Amino acid sequence: MSEQEEPQEAGRQPGAGGAGGAGRGPVRSPSVGSSGGPGAGGSTATVLVAAGANFGVALAKGVAGVLSGSSAMLAEAAHSVADTITEVLLLTALKRSGKPADEDHPLGHGPERYIWALLASVATFVGGGVFALYDGVHSLVHSESPGSPVASYVVLAAAFLLEGFSLRTGLKQAGGRAAYFRVPVTDYLQQTPDTAVKAVVLEDSAALVGLVLAALGLLGDQLTGSGVWDGVASILIGLLLVLVALVLGRANTDLLIGRALPAPMRDAVRGELLAVRHIENVLELTTLVQGPGEILIAAKIDFRDVSTSDQIEWACEEAESRLRRLIPAVKRVYLDPTPPRATAR
């Protein structure tokens, strides 16, 4: 490049060209999330619906469990109480994680959602799973005679309708997000960093299965006159809740530790950086999912030795512009000019 061309290059606006032109189109991934598209921002409404349904169901199950003496009904009451506590913790997570960045928290509060969501999974494990297992074993050991199951059947039917409505709300949001990312709903729920909607769908699904198990336990007791079936149903409900708690706990722990972008997206990020004219090499690339639709990218960059400070500044601006176009969820980009010998030490 001639000396006459250098000043024009130095004043080139970000995103104005370079190798690769305007770059590739936006990349969508359910493992990253997004603040736009169908169902975006609907987690709070989904959790509120689930909380209201679980609170009402918990009261009804508790009364029916005491009247009928059914261990399975008491286990289901504990299940609904745990779910209600879970929803309260999830609402706290959504509220606190939405706080803007400040001087004391320069990267924002996004990851805080996973702390509260992890506590919610603990509530499901202890408040629901452990209690149900204990009550089921207690029922088997003491062989208590079942009471009248009529009230329990009525409550189970009503609870099934309420839990079904709550699940429908969660699946509607998950379905909208899955369609936006063009993946099956199951893949979306497995990969999404929005653990609130994942928790609602999994817990409501487990609730419906638990209601069926409780009904079968009551029916077995009614047909045989033995409390064994009720106890077995309670134990199965407990195991189901423990499984759900472990799945949700693992998902939140993974995001708390720090999840990187998927390998194909990291390759795309590296490609966009290398497409900037004055970038010679990407020496080190770090990506971090901080929350749904909130990505941080940091990289050590080897710039061309002949590049001026002005050219490096505009190259950084162009790189950031490219990355935001590539992945709209990118909120923070940090580029560190680094000589190649520095990484070899």
N, C-alpha and C positions, 0 to 999 in steps of 0.2 A: 504494500500500500504506500502511495506517495505521501510526502509531507502535506501536500495540499488537501488530500482526502481526510487526513486525521481529524481536523477540527470539525468537519461535518459528522464524522463518526462519533466524536465526543458529545455532540449535541443531539444525537439520535434519541428520540423519545422511546420510553419503554414499550415493548411489544410492537415496535415498528418494523420488525423484520428479523434479519439474521438468518442463520442456517435453520431451515425447517419452517420458515415463514411464520404464520400465525399459530402454529402448533396444532396438535390433534384436538378433537372435540372433547367435551366434558365426559368424565368417567364417573359412573354411578356404581356404588357397591353397598350392599346391605350391611357389610362389616364396618362401614364408615358412617353411614347414616346421612341425613340431610335435613336442613331446616325448611325445605320446600317440598312441594308435591302433596298428593292426597294423604290425609291422615297425619301430616306433620303438626306437631303441637297438640295432638289430641290425647296424649297420655294422661294428662290431669283429669279430663272428663271421664276417661276409661276407668281410672283408679277410683274416682268419686262414686261412680255407678257400682263398682265392685264393693266398695266400703259400705255403702248403704244397704246393699243386698245382704252382705255377710253379717252386718250388725243385727238386722231383723231376723235373719235365719238363726243366728246364735241364740237369741232369746227364746225363740220358739222351740228349738231343739233341746235347750236346757230344761225347759218346763216339761216337755214330752219325755225326756230322759228320766227326770225325777218321778213323774207319774207312772211310767211303765217299768222303771227299774232296769231298763235296757242299757247294757254296757256299750253297745254299738251306737246308741243314740247319744250317750254321754260323750263318747269318743268324737262323734260328729259335731256335738256342741263345742267341744274343745277345738276341733278343726276350724269351725267358723269363728270362734274367738281369736284363734291364732291368725286367721286370714284377715280379720278386722284390724288387729294390731299391725299386721303386715302392710295393709293399705295405708294406715296412718303414717307408718314409717316411710312408705314410698312417696306419699304426698309431701312429707318433710324433705325427702331427697330431691324431688322435683323443684320445690320452692327454693331451697338453699343452693342448689347447683345452678340456678338461673341468675344468681347475683353477679353483677359485672365485676371485671377485674379492678383492683385498686392498688394502692402503693404497697400494701402489706401482702397482697396476693396478686402479683403481676400476671400470672397465667390464668387468672380466673378461678372459679369455684366448681368447674365442671366435674372433676373427679369425686367431689363430695357426694354426689348422687350414689356412687357405688359403695361408700361407707354405710350409708343408711339402708341401702338395698341389701347389703350383707347382713346387717342387723335384722332386717326383715326375714331373711332366710333362717337365721338363728331362732327367731320367734316361731316360725313354722316348725322347725325341728323340735324345739323344747316344748312350746305351748301346745302343739298339735300332735306330733309324732310320738314323743316320749310318753305323754299322758295317755294316749290311745293304747300304746303297747302295755303300759302299766295296768290300765283298767281292764284290758282284755285278759291278761294273765291272772289278775285278781278274780275275774269272773270265772275263769276255768278252774282255778284252785278251790274256790269256795262253792262252786256249783249252785249259784243262786237261781231260784225259780223265777221265770219271767212273769211280769205283770201283764195288764191289758195292753195290747199293741195298737188299739184303735187310734189313740191320739198320735202315736208315733207315725202311723201310716199317713195320716192327714198332714202332719208337719213335713214328712219326707216329700210328699207330692207337691206341697206349696214351695218347699225349699228347692225342689228340682226345677220348678218354673222360674224362680228368682235367679238361681245360679245359671240356668240356661240363658236368661236374658243378659246377665252380666257377661257370660262367655261370648254371646253373640256380639256384644259391644266391643269386646277385646279383639275378636276375630275380624270384625269389620274394619277396625283400625289397622290391624296387622295385614289384612288383605289389601287395603289401599296402599300401604307402604310396599308390600311385596310386588304389586302391580307396577308401582313407580320404578322399582329397581329391576323389574322384569325377571323375578325369580319366584319359585313356589313359596307358599306361606311357610311351610316347614323349614325351608332353607333360610328364609328371612328371620324366623324366630331363633334359629340356631346361631346365626351370625350377628344379629343386630346388637349394637351397643346400648340400645334403649331397653334396659333390663326391666323397666316398670311394666311395659306392655307384655313382655315375656312372662313376668311373674303373674300378672292377672290371668293370662291365657292358661298357663300351667296349673295355677292353683284352682281356677274354676273348672278346668278339665278334671283335676284330681277330686274336686268336690262332687262332681256328677258321678264319678266312679265310686266315690265313698258312699254316696246316697244309695246307689244300687246295692253295694255290699251290705249296708245297714239294713235295707229292706229284705235282702236274702237272709240275713241273720235273724231278723224278727220272724220271717216266715218259717225258717227252720225250727226256731224255738216253739212256734205255734203248732207246727205239725208233730213235733216229737215230744214236746213238754220238757225239753232239756235246755239248760242255759249254755250248753257247749257252743252251739252255732253262733249265738250272740257274741260270745267271747272270741271265737275265731274271726268273726267279722271285724271286731274291734282291733284285733292284732293286724289283720290285713290292711285296715285303714291306717293304722300307725306306720306300717312299713311303707305304704304309699306316700304318706306325708314326709317320712324320712328321705325317701328317694327324691321327691320334689325339692326339698330343702337342700340336699346335696347338689343337685343340678344347678339350682339358682345360686348357691354359695360359690360353686366353682366358676360360674360365668362372671360373677361380680369380682371374685378374687383375681381372675385373669385380667380384668380391666383395671383393677386397682394397682396391680403390679406394673402394668403398662403394656398395652397391645400395639404392635406396629401395624402399618398398612400391609395388606396382603402382598406377596412377592411380585405378582404382575403389576400392581400399582406402584410399588417401589421402583421397578424397572422403568415404568412410564415416567415417574418423577425424575429419575436419573437421565432419561432420554431428553426430557424437556430442558433440564439444566445444561446438558451438553449441546443442545441446539442453539444456545446463546453464543454469539460470535466470539466473545472474549474469554469464554470459559474453556480451559484446556482439558481439565479432568475433574471428576468428582471423587475426592479422596476418601471421604467418609460421609455416610448418609444416615440420619436418624429421623424416624417418623414415629408419631405418637397419637393414638386416638384418645382424646381427652373427654369425649362425650359424643352423643349423637350429633353429627354435623359439625364437629369441632376437632380440627386436625392441626397438629404442630409439625413443622418440617424444619430440621436444622441440618446443615451440611458444611463440611470443610471443602473449599473450592480452590483449585489451582488455576489461577488466571494466567493469561499469556504474559510472558515477561516484558513484552513491548507495550503492553496496555498502560495507558496513563491512569492516574487516580480518578479523573473525571469519567473515563471510559468504564472503569471498574464500578463506579457508582451507578451509572446508567445500566450496566450489565446486571447489577443486582436488582434494579427496579424492573428490568425486563424479565428476569428470572422469576421474580415474585408474581408479576402479572401473568406469565405463562402458567405458573403452578395454580393460581386461582382460577384460571380458565379451565385448566385440566381437571381440577378437583375443586368444585365450588365450596366444599366444606372446609377448605384450608383457611384457618384464621390467623395463624402466625407463621412467619418464615424468617429464619435466621441463617445468614450465609457468612461464613468466616473465611476470608482470604488466607490461604495457607500454602507455603511453598512445599513441593513434594518431599523434600528431604526431612521436613518436620515430622511426617508420619512414619519415617523409617527409624526413628530413634527408639 
